[in-house]
C-alpha cells in the first residue's frame, strides 16, 4: 500500500481509516521488535544451553562457570550495596539410607597402640563419615545351559530342560540390558548411537539398528500395561492434555520435513498418577476424540480448537489454563514504556493474587480448597471481570495487550470454572510438565526414523514417566516388569506390575 501524496484518497473518512490502519501496523511492528529485543538481550532467571552461543561450550565450561560465580560473589558484595542477606551454605544432605553400605574400619598402626606410659591403648569411641562410590557399568554374559536327558533302558525320545521365557525370544538382550537401553534413551535422553558406543567401550558390538529393533519389540510387549494405565486415566474425573511437534523421517506418503505430533494425557487418582503419550501424524480433532473416547469429567487444556469436539460431548466440562492467560499479559508488560505501570500490570496483579491463594492451599484438602476459593478467589475473579469488561473496548486487538485481553475474554467461562470444585486445577502445568522430558529428549535425538519407532517412543515414555510419577526408579522398575512379563497370564498378573502395585524393594538391584 502506497501513501504518497498522489495516492491519498479525497474522502476524509477513508483517509482517517487509512491513517489509523497505518498507525496500528506501526505499533504492532514496534511491539514485535521490543519483544524480540527483550528475548535476545534481557537477563534470564535461569540459564540453559540454548541461551548461549555454543551449547557444547557451555556444557564443557559448566564446572568452571560455577567456580567463577562462587569466587566472584564476595567481590561483588564489596562493590555493591547489599540489598539482601547472602544465603549461607546449607547443611549437607545425608546420602540415601536405602543405598548399600560397605564398612571400612580404620585402626591405629600397631606401633602407635602403645602409650608413653607403657600401657596398651583401648578403643573408646569412633568417628564415622561417608563417601559416595559409583561402580561403572558391568557387562557380563549369562550362559543358559539346558541339560538333555534320556533313558538308557528304552528308546524313549530324549527331553531337554526348559529355560525361562524371554521377552524377546532368541535375542541377546536380557531384561537388564533392555531396561538399561530404555532408561538411557527415554529417561536420560541418550540417543541410540551413543549407547552403541557405550557398549563398544566394553568390547560389545551391537549395531544401533538392532538396538532400535529391541526398543520397538519391547514397546509391543508392554502394551498390556499401557492399556491398564489408560483405563485408570479415563476413570478419574480430571484429565490434562497437551501436544508437541515431532518429526518422523520415513512416514509413508509424507515428506520427511512434515510435522507429526506427540500427545500427552495426564491424570488418574492422586495416589495413582498416570501419564500417557500417543504419536499421531495429525493434530486434528479426530485424534482427541479417539484418545478420550469414553471419558467423562473435567478436561484441562489450552485453547486449542482441536479439543472443541471432545468438550462438546455430554458429560465433559472444559477448563481453561490461567498460566496461558498470564503469559500473554507478561508479553504485553514487556512492551510497556519503562518505569510506567500499565494495564497489563493491573491484570497480572490480580492473576498473581489468584496464584498466591493456590499456593496457600497447596496442602489443603479438596473441601477446604473449595471453601477458600469461593471466599477468596471468587471476589478477585469478579474484580478482574469488571476490569476486563471496561478495558476490552478500549484496546486495539492487534497489540500485545489487545491479544491478552481478547484471550482472557474469549476463554473466561473456561478459566473461572476451577472454583467449582476443590479438586479442579487452575492451569494445565501438569500436562506441560509431563511433556517436558520428551521435549528435552528431542533436543538430543532430534527426530524419529519410522512410525514404529515413534510409536515405541510414546509407549516407553508413558511407562517411564508414570513410574517416576509414582516414585519408582525407572531402571529398577523396568527390569522388574521385563523379567515378569513373559510369565503373565491374566489381568491380575499384569495389574501386579503397575507402578503403584510394585514395591521398589521387590525390584532387583542393578
Residue, then its C-alpha position, 0 to 999 in steps of 0.5 A: x500500500x502506497x501513501x504518497x501524496x498522489x495516492x491519498x484518497x479525497x474522502x476524509x473518512x477513508x483517509x482517517x481509516x487509512x491513517x489509523x490502519x497505518x498507525x496500528x501496523x506501526x505499533x504492532x511492528x514496534x511491539x514485535x521488535x521490543x519483544x524480540x529485543x527483550x528475548x535476545x538481550x534481557x537477563x534470564x532467571x535461569x540459564x540453559x544451553x540454548x541461551x548461549x552461543x555454543x551449547x557444547x561450550x557451555x556444557x564443557x565450561x559448566x564446572x568452571x562457570x560455577x567456580x567463577x560465580x562462587x569466587x566472584x560473589x564476595x567481590x561483588x558484595x564489596x562493590x555493591x550495596x547489599x540489598x539482601x542477606x547472602x544465603x549461607x551454605x546449607x547443611x549437607x544432605x545425608x546420602x540415601x539410607x536405602x543405598x548399600x553400605x560397605x564398612x571400612x574400619x580404620x585402626x591405629x598402626x600397631x606401633x602407635x597402640x602403645x602409650x608413653x606410659x607403657x600401657x596398651x591403648x583401648x578403643x573408646x569411641x569412633x568417628x564415622x563419615x561417608x563417601x559416595x562410590x559409583x561402580x561403572x557399568x558391568x557387562x557380563x554374559x549369562x550362559x543358559x545351559x539346558x541339560x538333555x536327558x534320556x533313558x538308557x533302558x528304552x528308546x524313549x525320545x530324549x527331553x531337554x530342560x526348559x529355560x525361562x521365557x524371554x521377552x524377546x525370544x532368541x535375542x541377546x538382550x536380557x531384561x537388564x540390558x533392555x531396561x538399561x537401553x530404555x532408561x538411557x534413551x527415554x529417561x536420560x535422553x541418550x540417543x541410540x548411537x551413543x549407547x552403541x558406543x557405550x557398549x563398544x567401550x566394553x568390547x560389545x558390538x551391537x549395531x544401533x539398528x538392532x538396538x532400535x529393533x529391541x526398543x520397538x519389540x519391547x514397546x509391543x510387549x508392554x502394551x498390556x500395561x499401557x492399556x491398564x494405565x489408560x483405563x485408570x486415566x479415563x476413570x478419574x474425573x480430571x484429565x490434562x492434555x497437551x501436544x508437541x511437534x515431532x518429526x518422523x523421517x520415513x512416514x509413508x506418503x509424507x515428506x520427511x520435513x512434515x510435522x507429526x505430533x506427540x500427545x500427552x494425557x495426564x491424570x488418574x487418582x492422586x495416589x495413582x498418577x498416570x501419564x500417557x503419550x500417543x504419536x499421531x501424524x495429525x493434530x486434528x480433532x479426530x485424534x482427541x476424540x479417539x484418545x478420550x473416547x469414553x471419558x467423562x469429567x473435567x478436561x484441562x487444556x489450552x485453547x486449542x480448537x482441536x479439543x472443541x469436539x471432545x468438550x462438546x460431548x455430554x458429560x465433559x466440562x472444559x477448563x481453561x489454563x490461567x498460566x496461558x492467560x498470564x503469559x500473554x499479559x507478561x508479553x504485553x508488560x514487556x512492551x510497556x514504556x519503562x518505569x510506567x505501570x500499565x494495564x497489563x500490570x493491573x491484570x497480572x496483579x490480580x492473576x498473581x493474587x489468584x496464584x498466591x491463594x493456590x499456593x496457600x492451599x497447596x496442602x489443603x484438602x479438596x473441601x477446604x480448597x473449595x471453601x477458600x476459593x469461593x471466599x477468596x478467589x471468587x471476589x478477585x475473579x469478579x474484580x478482574x471481570x469488571x476490569x476486563x469488561x471496561x478495558x476490552x473496548x478500549x484496546x486495539x486487538x492487534x497489540x500485545x495487550x489487545x491479544x491478552x485481553x481478547x484471550x482472557x475474554x474469549x476463554x473466561x467461562x473456561x478459566x473461572x470454572x476451577x472454583x467449582x470444585x476443590x479438586x479442579x486445577x487452575x492451569x494445565x502445568x501438569x500436562x506441560x510438565x509431563x511433556x517436558x522430558x520428551x521435549x528435552x529428549x528431542x533436543x538430543x535425538x532430534x527426530x524419529x526414523x519410522x512410525x514404529x519407532x515413534x510409536x515405541x517412543x510414546x509407549x516407553x515414555x508413558x511407562x517411564x514417566x508414570x513410574x517416576x510419577x509414582x516414585x519408582x526408579x525407572x531402571x529398577x522398575x523396568x527390569x522388574x516388569x521385563x523379567x515378569x512379563x513373559x510369565x503373565x497370564x491374566x489381568x491380575x498378573x499384569x495389574x501386579x506390575x503397575x507402578x503403584x502395585x510394585x514395591x521398589x524393594x521387590x525390584x532387583x538391584x542393578 
